Structures are given as structure tokens and as C-alpha cells.
Amino acid sequence: MDSSYVPVRLTESHDEEICEEEEKRPLRSRFQFPLDSRSRKRTPRFWLNLWSLFNTIFSVALLIVAIFLINQTKGLTDKPVPVYCEYFKSLAQSSADIYDKAPVREDGAERYINTRYRPNRLFQSSPSDEVDEAWNGWLREHDHLFKFPQEKAREVGLPETVELYNDPGYGAYGLGVYHQMHCLNRIRKSFYPDRYYPNQTQHQLLHHINHCFDVLRQAILCHGDISVVYWWNKNYTYIDPAGNRQYSEDYLRRTPEERDTGSFVTWDSQLQCRDMDAINAWAKVNQVDDDKYGGQVVD
């Protein structure tokens, strides 16, 4: 049978229907390229690339958040660093032994130690040669000036001070802790003027003492010690043969009010202190030679 193909003529109305239907299709669908079935499938490489992109974005976001949190907490966690911290670092480069004793570490953090307050009978005692030696011996050992290069002092922001005339290029400085210990000893001795200051007038004595009271007042408020004090009586407890802490009969028979009135302020608390061994060692290395300037005076 003979087959032939004849183009089918569409009517004009049929053409208009096709145009109207095409116009109703979304613009995106009208301009899509034809895709075969294989191109519509997601390959393993596609998912791997997508995961890598997501992982990168997440890592960057996490880094940004971490930096933000560090900056927010920096002011709360950083401990104040002395302005001469940079000089400590320069010492570290020249002598590891010196730096090991410095009050600050290479990262700028100050050296602290865990300790506790312990009452010392000697420093609570009335004047005697033994008591005087305890106070004066400590000051003789540590209460010295230290020398600091004037050029470096300007770089790190230290206040201007006089130049040591026998150590050209170096300024004369002292550490606050030594000045405060000097003041405390001076106040102690002022209670016994006949023993310590027989040749000073009342005016001379009070002038120095009033200065020292203000120095110590500001130092105490500056450091803001938050170790706790509490009220107790050592006779309220005892340790039994098994090593357990027990309340004494004295404590048990007292009323709460009697326990309060029979207690004493106690301050042997745990706390964190600056490492005085490190401070003293650094000051010793940089100490001014007192013999060049008439010798040390402990008053």
C-alpha cells in the first residue's frame, strides 16, 4: 500500500490557541534549554562540592563568632600588665635565666601563685631586736631602686624620672610594693617614737606618717582583695582519733548568739597572689648599686 505524507494545515483558530497557551506558561519554562534525563541527575561530585561549600561557610562563620566572643571577654579576662612588660621581654631574649624570674611571662600575663594568708606571730609582736630584724631585714634585702633605660622608658610609657648620675642613660625607679612595705614599717615604728624617732619632732613624724596612710589606703583599694574573712573560734572544733573534724562540747552547749559573741575574725583564706619571688628576683637583677650613691638607708 502506497503511503504518503501530507503536511496538516492547522486552522487559524488552532494557531491562536497555541499562542495563547504559550503565553500562559511561565517565562522560565519557555526559555529552558532541553535537558536529557542524565543531566537532571545529581552526580556524587556535585554533592561533594556542595558539602565542601557548606563546610567552608560554616567554618568561616564559626571563626567570626569566636573572634567576636574573644574580643567581648578580653577586658574581663586580661589581667593588668605593668608598662615595663616590653622590657621584661627584652630581658628574655638576652638571658633565659633572668626571664625565668621575671614577673610576667612572654605572652604578657603576670605570674601568680596560689597561697593562703597565715598569721605570723613575729610581725604581730611588740618591738624587740628580733621583730626589728624581721622588718628591717626584709627591707634591706629588697627595698632598692632599680635602673631602667631612659629610651626604653619613653617607648613603654613610664613617667619621666631623674637620670642616675653614676649610670648615664638610666633612670631611677622603684616598685610600689617596696614603697608600701617601707610605709607600713614606718607607721609601725611611729607607735613607739621614743624607741625609733627620739630626735624627730611631732610635725616631722606626722608628715611622713600621713603620707604613708594615704599610700596604703590607695594600694589596698587598688588591689581590691576579695579573699573572705570569717568568724570562728578554734575551740569550737577538734580532730578525733580517726582524723575527723568534730564540734566541741563548748560549741554544742552554746546558743547561736553565744557562738557569735565568742568568735573572732579569721582571715586565713586561700587566695591568688602575684609571685613575689619573681618580682624580687627581677628587681635584684636590675637593682641600683647603692654604694655608688652613698649606701642604703632603711628608716
For each residue, the residues with C-beta under 8 A, 3 or more apart:
1:
2:
3:
4:
5:
6:
7:
8:
9:
10: 14 15
11: 14 15
12: 15 16
13: 16 17
14: 10 11 17 18
15: 10 11 12 18 19
16: 12 13 19 20
17: 13 14 20 21
18: 14 15 21 22
19: 15 16 22 23
20: 16 17 23 24
21: 17 18 24 25
22: 18 19 25 30
23: 19 20
24: 20 21
25: 21 22 29 30
26: 29 30
27: 30 31
28: 31 32
29: 25 26 32
30: 22 25 26 27
31: 27 28
32: 28 29 35
33:
34:
35: 32 39 40
36: 39 40
37: 40 41
38: 41
39: 35 36
40: 35 36 37
41: 37 38
42: 46 47
43: 46 47
44: 47 48
45: 48 49
46: 42 43 49 50
47: 42 43 44 50 51
48: 44 45 51 52
49: 45 46 52 53
50: 46 47 53 54
51: 47 48 54 55
52: 48 49 55 56
53: 49 50 56 57
54: 50 51 57 58
55: 51 52 58 59
56: 52 53 59 60
57: 53 54 60 61
58: 54 55 61 62
59: 55 56 62 63
60: 56 57 63 64
61: 57 58 64 65
62: 58 59 65 66
63: 59 60 66 67
64: 60 61 67 68
65: 61 62 68 69
66: 62 63 69 70
67: 63 64 70 71
68: 64 65 71 72
69: 65 66 72 73
70: 66 67 73 74
71: 67 68 74
72: 68 69
73: 69 70 76 77
74: 70 71 77 78
75: 78
76: 73
77: 73 74
78: 74 75 81
79: 109 110 112
80: 110
81: 78 85 104 108 109 110
82: 85 103 104 110
83: 156 157 158
84: 87 88 148 156 158
85: 81 82 88 89 104 108 156
86: 89 90 152 155 156
87: 84 90 91 148 149 152 156
88: 84 85 91 92 99 102 103 104 282
89: 85 86 92 93 106
90: 86 87 93 94 152
91: 87 88 94 95 98 99 102 282 285
92: 88 89 95 96 98 99 102 106
93: 89 90
94: 90 91 98
95: 91 92 98 99
96: 92 99 100
97: 100 101
98: 91 92 94 95 101 102 282 285
99: 88 91 92 95 96 102 106
100: 96 97
101: 97 98 277 278 281 282 285
102: 88 91 92 98 99 105 111 278 281 282
103: 82 88 110 111 274 275 278 279 282
104: 81 82 85 88 108 109 110 111
105: 102 108 109 110 111
106: 89 92 99
107:
108: 81 85 104 105
109: 79 81 104 105
110: 79 80 81 82 103 104 105 274
111: 102 103 104 105 274 275 278
112: 79 272 273 274 275
113: 272 273 274 275
114: 270 271 272
115: 270 271 272 273
116: 268 269 270 271
117: 227 267 268 269 271
118: 268
119: 124 267 268
120: 123 124
121: 124 125
122: 125 130 131 134
123: 120 131 134 135
124: 119 120 121
125: 121 122 128 130 131
126: 131
127: 131 132 189 192 195 196
128: 125 131 132
129: 132 133
130: 122 125 133 134
131: 122 123 125 126 127 128 134 135
132: 127 128 129 135 136
133: 129 130 136 137
134: 122 123 130 131 137 138
135: 123 131 132 138 139 185 188
136: 132 133 139 140 185 298
137: 133 134 140 141
138: 134 135 141 142 181
139: 135 136 142 143 178 181 182 185 298
140: 136 137 143 296 298
141: 137 138 280
142: 138 139 178 181 280 283
143: 139 140 178 181 182 296 298
144: 174 178 283 287 288 290 296
145: 172 173 174 287 288
146: 173 174 175 283 286 287 288
147: 164 167 170 171 172 173 286 287 288
148: 84 87 152 153 158 170 171 173 286
149: 87 152 153 169 170 171
150: 153 154 163 169 170 171
151: 154 155 169
152: 86 87 90 148 149 155 156
153: 148 149 150 156 158 160 161 171 173
154: 150 151 157 158
155: 86 151 152
156: 83 84 85 86 87 152 153
157: 83 154
158: 83 84 148 153 154 161 171 173
159:
160: 153 171
161: 153 158 171 172 173
162: 171 172
163: 150 167 168 169 170 171 172
164: 147 167 168 170 171 172 288 293
165: 168
166: 289 292 293
167: 147 163 164 170 288 292
168: 163 164 165
169: 149 150 151 163
170: 147 148 149 150 163 164 167
171: 147 148 149 150 153 158 160 161 162 163 164
172: 145 147 161 162 163 164 288
173: 145 146 147 148 153 158 161
174: 144 145 146 178 179
175: 146 178 179 279 283
176: 179 180 219
177: 180 181 276 279
178: 139 142 143 144 174 175 181 182 283
179: 174 175 176 182 183 215
180: 176 177 183 184 215 216 219
181: 138 139 142 143 177 178 184 185
182: 139 143 178 179 185 186 299
183: 179 180 186 187 211 212 215 216
184: 180 181 187 188 212 216
185: 135 136 139 181 182 188 189
186: 182 183 189 190 208 209 212 299
187: 183 184 190 191 209 212 213 216
188: 135 184 185 191
189: 127 185 186 192 193 195 196 197
190: 186 187 193 196 197 205 209
191: 187 188
192: 127 189 195 196
193: 189 190 196 197 198 200 205
194: 198
195: 127 189 192 198
196: 127 189 190 192 193
197: 189 190 193 200 204 205
198: 193 194 195
199:
200: 193 197 204 205
201: 204 205
202: 205 206
203: 206 207
204: 197 200 201 207 208
205: 190 193 197 200 201 202 208 209
206: 202 203 209 210
207: 203 204 210 211
208: 186 204 205 211 212
209: 186 187 190 205 206 212 213
210: 206 207 213 214
211: 183 207 208 214 215
212: 183 184 186 187 208 209 215 216
213: 187 209 210 216 217
214: 210 211 217 218
215: 179 180 183 211 212 218 219
216: 180 183 184 187 212 213 219 220
217: 213 214 220 221
218: 214 215 221 222
219: 176 180 215 216 222 223
220: 216 217 223 225
221: 217 218 224
222: 218 219
223: 219 220
224: 221
225: 220 271
226:
227: 117 267 269 270 271
228: 269
229: 265 266 267 269
230: 265 266 267 269
231: 260 263 264 265 266
232: 236 263 264 266
233: 236 251 259 262 263 264
234: 237
235: 248 250 251
236: 232 233 247 248 250 251 259 263
237: 234 245 246 247 248 251
238: 245 246 248
239: 243 244 245 246
240: 243 244 245 246
241:
242:
243: 239 240
244: 239 240
245: 237 238 239 240
246: 237 238 239 240
247: 236 237 251 252
248: 235 236 237 238 251 252
249: 252 253
250: 235 236 253 254
251: 233 235 236 237 247 248 254 259
252: 247 248 249
253: 249 250
254: 250 251 258 259 262
255: 258 259
256: 259 260
257: 260 261
258: 254 255 261 262
259: 233 236 251 254 255 256 262 263
260: 231 256 257 263
261: 257 258
262: 233 254 258 259
263: 231 232 233 236 259 260
264: 231 232 233
265: 229 230 231
266: 229 230 231 232
267: 117 119 227 229 230
268: 116 117 118 119
269: 116 117 227 228 229 230
270: 114 115 116 227
271: 114 115 116 117 225 227
272: 112 113 114 115
273: 112 113 115 276
274: 103 110 111 112 113 278 279
275: 103 111 112 113 278 279
276: 177 273 279 280
277: 101 280 281
278: 101 102 103 111 274 275 281 282
279: 103 175 177 274 275 276 282 283
280: 141 142 276 277 283 284
281: 101 102 277 278 284 285
282: 88 91 98 101 102 103 278 279 285 286
283: 142 144 146 175 178 279 280 286 287
284: 280 281 287
285: 91 98 101 281 282
286: 146 147 148 282 283
287: 144 145 146 147 283 284
288: 144 145 146 147 164 167 172 292 293
289: 166 292 293
290: 144 293 294 295 296
291: 295
292: 166 167 288 289
293: 164 166 288 289 290
294: 290
295: 290 291
296: 140 143 144 290
297:
298: 136 139 140 143
299: 182 186
